[in-house]
């Protein structure tokens, strides 16, 4: 039996819970857990020693029980209420003239709390909206502003690679992604091809970054002056997969050298760091 279990809730919100009663959960099972105030229901995402190690030193809440058929019926009813609440909130946002985009609604299992997720370019004063929603539902209302990446995570979808979005499947945290990652991988700086559904740079650009940095480190920097048997030229491109470099001479002719041929040449001046200069 597992002492700790990772539970995933709507919108790929994940949290680790203790399993003091040693329920024999497996991934895909439903579980009712302690919430900050009340109870919530989620799906078992991971069990095993990896989760036990992640939970070490953490303060976690407990899993309470397995849901009964009545609990599951209530869970499904909540999903229907969320769709209705989404429309209600959208109408109230329009009524108050707020510059915000409603993304999702999540009912806590016991309906003691409703969370409305939204995006906005600027700070939004939604106090009157909260009062309106509280008067409508008579429960605790939370409006949570999220970023466009969190929006993509909650909504989900498929990337240009044909697979489900990384943020919607296995990514737990977002890492900073810059155009430098694309430059290091010699990718064309085309915003349409480098952007994900969220409009930000693709998260996968950082997955192989360390490999590219290590591979490029074994070649002279782009922009270096290299003296070959044909004269002195500028190293303008490194093809790490074929282990070749492109040398451009003053007469604009280009010579392609293998790593072995390059080793016989002399680097007379180092170039700028790769990525700072066009390859």
PyMOL commands that set and color helices and strands:
alter all, ss='L'
color gray80, all
select helices_A, chain A and resi 10-12+49-55+69-96+127-137+148-155+166-168+179-184+191-194+203-206+209-217+259-263
alter helices_A, ss='H'
color red, helices_A
select strands_A, chain A and resi 4-9+13-18+30-35+38-47+63-65+101-107+113-119+140-145+225-228+231-239+244-248+254-258+266-269
alter strands_A, ss='S'
color yellow, strands_A
deselect
rebuild
show_as cartoon
